[in-house]
Amino acid sequence: MRWRLAFGTIGAHRASYLASAAVMAAGTALLTAFASLLETGLATGRDQGFLVMLPAILGGWTLAIVAFGVVSTVSLTIGHRERELALLRSIAATPRQIRQNVVLETLLVAVPAIAAGLPPGAGLGAVVLARLADGGLVEAGVEPVAGWPSVAIGAGTSLAAALAAAMISSRRAASIPPVRALAAAAPGRSLGRGRVVVGALLLALGLSLSVTTLFMDDGPLLSSTAGPAGVAVAVGLALLSPVAVRPVGRLAEARLGASGRLAVRNLHARAQHTGSVAGPLILLVGIAGGTLSMQSTEDGLHRGAADVSARLAPVNYLVVTMIITFTAIVVVNTLIAATRRRSREFGLLRLSAATRGQVMVTVVAEGVVTALLAVVLGTVAAAATTVPYNLVRTGSPMAAGPGWTYAAVAGGALLLVLAASIPTAAGALRVRPVEAMSAP
């Protein structure tokens, strides 16, 4: 019975679980690539400098990025089922049964998704190894190794993150009073104490690493503290982002037009939900802005072709592209899932005489405000990386490279929001309002 219910639930929420599977597969591939480089360096005994240092420096904070992405996506998927889980409680399902079913469903999705991410991960590791060899940083002819240690790191991290999200979210869902199932909309919750504590600790850690960077020597290890500083601050701000959303409500009385005021009030009233959408976007802006700025500074110093930094630049751009691509997948999946969840809300607006065009304008306005908020907080996270790094490298807090990098990151964030939310909202608005009101 339990297995049948689990498979039936996955089938009923196919799109949401496919989104979670995509994030887990991409995260597994990213981690497996770094683990493969590390295993190759340890197995060959040659060129261990770069084959061990590169994954050691980048792999640690990549692990944090992947863990955050998987946890946030799985938690969002389970959170969207609050009313359904509360309904199960109302027909005598126990909290323990709710938790067991959610964990089982997550396992059924996670295992094949993680398995699918392992071969691409080994392939990515081989590509990075080839780039290192092309730059003369690794001896030619070194064969990539991707054995059980790489599998254990890639698969184990993704599976642990998925199970942690399932257990935390299922425990919260199991505590919902059954009467909540009869409500048309569940009231928003305040930030949990654990989330506040973890967010504050990560902010403190990130700022400490940022200050530490200022006192480091100018050398290859400078990024070992500068990079993790921005990641820690970005994840901390992402966890605490609902607090930053609440002041947006002050714009409700501004001359924004009816759709604009409705968008601002929606964001303010659903601060917890808005924060879960803005969180991955903050991470994307912070990581992209910070890492690209560091490399831009290196490029702007006009090193010679024989310099290690110049030869490492193609590898850095490849690795940064891999990380940004994963983060973008998390952002798009989160935005699509969050917009699809609002079918009932859109139906209610249309029954209240709102036109499709007015609803779409509201969705666009919400997306723009969310993107702007994420860009501001992401810029703070990027500054934790770039300011101390640039001060040590050049004596100036600004990047030595072109200034269009930041504009590209900010513009890309806005385009991602609009590209994910507008088509999804348009699809939801094709459903008749009465039918949308009866959607789960």
Summary of the structure (lengths in Angstrom):
residues: 440
radius of gyration: 22.8
end to end distance: 22.0
largest distance: 71.3
contacts: 1628
relative contact order: 0.12
helix: 83%
strand: 0%
